[in-house]
Amino acid sequence: MNWRGNALRFCNVAGLPVLEPFVRLAAGEDPKEQMAGIAKFILLPIVTVGIFLGLWSLAAKTIVTGSAKLPGPAATWNAGVELFEMHQTQKAADAEMRQEKLNQAVVAMAKARLMDEAAAKSSGEDAEKYLASATTFRQEAVRAANFVPSSAPTFVDQILTSLKTVFFGFAIATLIAVPLGVLCGMSPWFNAAMNPFIQVFKPVSPLAWLPLAGLVIIWAYSGSTAGETFFEKAFLISAVTVSLCSLWPTLVNTTLGVASVDKDYMNVAKVLKLSWSQQLFKIILPASLPLMFAGLRISLGVGWMVLIAADMLAQNPGLGKFVWDEFQNGSSQTYARIAFSVIIIGVIGLVLDRIMICLRNMVSFGNPSPA
């Protein structure tokens, strides 16, 4: 069955073994064996999650202080629904405000046209007054057309900001780590020169990197005013901190992947008299991609974990800042919203990890791994 093979291949490459028993069951394979797989991947996790929710509810009734209490699953869910409703309400209000400003821009342009027509029929000082009024109306129209709502970022906006920050920092880390890893793997001398830096800086906490990253970014932005730069300082500080903490797994794994390329491949390259660049792009990089992507997967996970702390300290308007602001707020919904944000952070981390597993399996040359 061609569809069966394609479906199983998709499950393996996508890192979704949970779907494999359903595919095999639909293909007519042993129902008892496939039901065991369904119980393992579906029923058992459901039971485990149910037990966890029960223990969480019990803890929520027990952990109560004078000013706060641990939110239960229901309170956390309600807080999450409220956050998304607040997002929709805010975006609707912003859209209404933008439409109002666009209407004002249309009216201002109509007035400017009338002033132009009046100036064309007049002369002397009257014409100059009409032209000055037309210019004023056009400026008003431009301001109204370029209106940007000044509302505070919503929970969804902060999620998107965190994703943009982590991907930007991850991209910087990848652009640094992969070339260095290739050089370390190809040259034992270069590896020996870089090894002290790798061993010293790899375990450094993001909380230690952030002040130094902030100092460099503030120095680079000295003399510039708000609106002149493409990136906000807080965004860059968080992204650079993510880069400094997440580049090491990719660097180490790329070095290992390049250094462990089968010697037979390199001997064939010598026989074929391939140039250095041909060896790199036709043999070394393709052979080291599985280990390289394993390092990229770890780096992205580290970057996402580091980002939350970096957002808190750099005040980048992401999920970390949301958690910190809610903690400082001290409202009745504070801990429920924090608990919901913790769940969202975990779910996003899971999705990012699944994406990297899928990418790694796509370059694993017939040896995919579900995790």
N, C-alpha and C positions, 0 to 999 in steps of 0.2 A: 504494500500500500504506500504509494508515494506521499499522500497527505500525512500518513502516520510518521514517516521519516522526517518530513519537513516540520511537522508540529513538535516532534521530540527534539529536533535540532534547534528549533526556536526556544524551547524550554531550557536547553542546556546553555545556549549562547546568552539568553536574557537573564540567566541566573534565577530561574523560576521553577525549581523542582516540585513546587506545590502543584503545578498543573500537569505534571507528567502522569500521575495515576489516572486522571480523567481522560487523557489522550489514549492511554493503553486500554482503559475500560471501554472507550468508544470504539477502539479497534478490535474488540472481542477477545482480548487476552484474559488470563485467569482472573475472574471477578474477586475471588477470595484474597489473592495477593494484592490486587489493586485497592480493595477496600481497606486492607491493612495500611497501605500507603496513604490513603485519604485520612484514615484515623490518625496517622502519625503527623501529617502536615496540616490538617484542618481541625479535627476534633480535639486533639490534645492541646494545641495552642488556645482554642476557644475555652476549654476547661481551665487552663492555666490563667487566662485573662479573667475569667469569671471569679476564680479564687482570689486573684490579685485585687479585683474591684471590691470583693467582699471584705478582705482585710483592710483595704483603703477606707471603706465606709466605717468599719469598726474603729480604725485609728482616728478618723475625723470626729467621731463621737467622744473619743477619749482625750485627744490632745486639745485642750482648751485652756487658754490663759486669760488673764484679766482683760486684755485689750484685743485679743485675736484668737482665732481657732483654725485648725487645719481644715481646708475645704474638702468636702467629699466629692465623689465623681459627679453627682447631679449638679452641685454648685459650680464645679469647674466647667461642666458642659454649658450650663446657662451663661456663665461668664464669657465663654467663647462665642456663643450665639450672639450675645450682646455686643461683643467687639466687632463682629462682622456686620451686624445691623448698624452700628455706629459708622462703620466705613461706608456702607451704602448710603446712609443719610447724609454724611459729609460730602460724598461725591455728587449726590443729587443737588445739594445746596451749592457746591462749587460750579456745577454745570449751569444751574439757574443764574448764578452771578455772572458767569462768562457770557451767557446769552444776553443778559441785560446790558453788559458792557458792549457787546457787538451791536445791539440795537442803538446804544448811545453813539457808537462810532458811525453807524449809517446816518443817523440824524445830523451829527456834526459835519459829515462830508456833504450832506445835502445843503446845510447852511453855508459851508464853504463855497459850494457851487453858486449859490444865490449871491454871495458876496462878490464872486468873480464876475458874474453877469452884471451886477450893479456897478462894479469898477469899470467894466467895459463901456458902460453907458455914461460914465462920469469922467471928469477930468480934474487935474489939480489936486488940492488937498483932499477932496471927497474921494477921489479914486485911490489915493494912498491909504485913507482910512479903511475903505472897503477891502483893499488888498491885505492890510494888516489884520483885519478881522478874519479874512479867509485863511490866512496863515495860522492864526490862533485856533480856528476850528479844525484845521487839518492836524495840528499838533495834538489837540484834544482827541481827535479820532484815532490817531496812531497810539496814544496812551491807552485808550479804551480797547482797541483791537489787540494790543499786546498785554492785556491784563492777565496777571497770574494770581490765582487765589492765594492768600497768605495764611490759610488755615493750617493748623498743626498736622503733622503726618499721622495717619491712622495706623492701626495695627497691621493692615495689609501693606500699606506703604513701607512700614518699617521692615516687614518680611522681605519685600523686594529690594530695599536698600541693603539689607544684610546679604542677600544673594549676589547682588552686583559687587559688593565689597569683597566677598570671599572669592568670587570668580576672577576679579581683577587681581587680587593678591596671589591667587593660585596660578594665574597666567604668568605673573612676574617670576614667581618661584620656579615654574617650569622652564621658562626661558633662560634662567640662570643655571638650574640644576642639571638639565639634560646635557647641554654642551660640556659642562664641567665633568659630569659623570662619564661621558664618552671619552674625554681626554684622560681621566683617571684610569678607566678600564683599558685603554689602548697603550698607555705609557706608565710602567711601574715607577719611573722617576717622578713624573707629575703626580702620581698617586701618593708617593712618599712625601712630596712637598705639601700636598693638600691635607693629608691625614691629620696632622696636629690641629688644624682649624676645624675639621669635621668633628673630631673627638671633643674639643673644648666647647664649641658653640652649639652642638646638637642638643645637649640637655638643658640649655638655658630657658628659663620660664618666659612666657610672653610678657608678664608684668615687669620683667627686667628690661626687655627690649623696647617696650613702648615709650618710656621717657626719652631714650636716645633717638628713636625714630621721630618722636615729636620734635625734638630739638633740631634735627636735620630738616624736617619739613618746614618748621617755622622759619629757620634761616633761609631756606630756599624761597619762601614766600615773602621775605622781608622786602618792603618797598612796593608791594602790590596791594591794591585795594580790593574790596569785595566786588565781585562781578567781573573782574579782569582775568581771573584764572578759570581754567576748565574744570578743575576738581576742587572741592572744598578741603580745607586742611584736615578736618576730623576724618573725612573719608580716606584721604591718603595715609594718615597716621595709622588707622586701623588696617588698611590694605598692606602697607609695608610691614607692619607687625605680623600679619598673617603670613606674608612671604618669608620673613626671617625665621619663622617657626616651622613652616611646612616644607621648605625646600630640601631638608636633610634626608627624609625617607626616599624621595625621588633620586637624589644624588647618590645615595648609598646603593639603591637597587639598580640604577643605571650602570654604576661602576661594576657591580657584580654581574649584571647581564652581559655587558660588553666583555668583561674579563673571562667569562665562562663560555664564550662562543666556541663551538666544536672546532678543534684544531684541524680536522679534516677539511672543513670549509675553507680555512685560511690556506691550507696546502693547495687546494684546488685553485684558489685565487692567485697563488704564486705561479702555478702551472700555466694558468690563462694569462698571466702577466697583467693583472688588473691594476689600475692606478690606485693611489690612496683613496681618492674620492669614490671610485667605483667599489672598492672593498667596503667603504663606510656605508654607502647607500644601498648596495646590492646584497651584502652579506652581514655585516656587523649589526646595523640597526634592525633589519628584519628579524634576525635571530635573537636579539636582546629585547624585542618589544614586549613579550609576556612579562618578564621581570620588571621592565621599565613601567608598564602599566600597573603592576602590583604596587610599585612605589608611589605612583601617581594616586592610586586609590587611598593609600595610607596618608599621603600628603593632604588630599582634599578633606579627609576626615579630621586630621589634625587642624587644618585651617578653619574648618567650621567650628570646632570646639574652641579654638583660640579666639575666634572672632567675637564671641559673646563677651568675653572678658575685655577684649580690646574696645568694643563699642561702649562698654560701661565707663571706662577710664577716659577714652578720647572724646566721649559725648557725640559719637557718630550716630545719627538717628536711625539705628537699626534695632534688632531684637534685644541686644544687651542693654541699650539705653532704655528701651521700654520696660524691661525688668527692673532696672535701677529706679526709674521714675515712679513706677508703681510701688516699689518698696518705700520710697521717700514720701509718697502720697499719703499712705496710711488710711485709705478709705475702707469701707466695709467690703468692697470687692477686690481689694489689693491681692490677697493671697490666692483667691480663686483665679484671677487673671494671670498671676505669676505661674500657678500650676498649669494653666492652659498653655501658656507660652512655652513651658518646659516640654509639654507633649508635642507642640508644634515644632520646636527645635529638634526633638528626637525624630519625628516623622520626616522632616526635611533631610536630616542627616541620613536616615535610612534610604530615602529616595536617591540622594547623591551617591551613596555607596552602591546601590543597585545599578545606577548608570555606569559607574566606573567598572563594576564587575562585568557588565555587558560589553563595554569597550575592550576590557582585557580579554574576554573570551573570544571576541571577534578577531584578535590577533594571536590566539594561542595555537593555531595550526592543528586543529583536531584534538586538542587536549583541554577543553573548557572545564571550568570548575564552578560549582554553584555558589561558592562563597569565598 
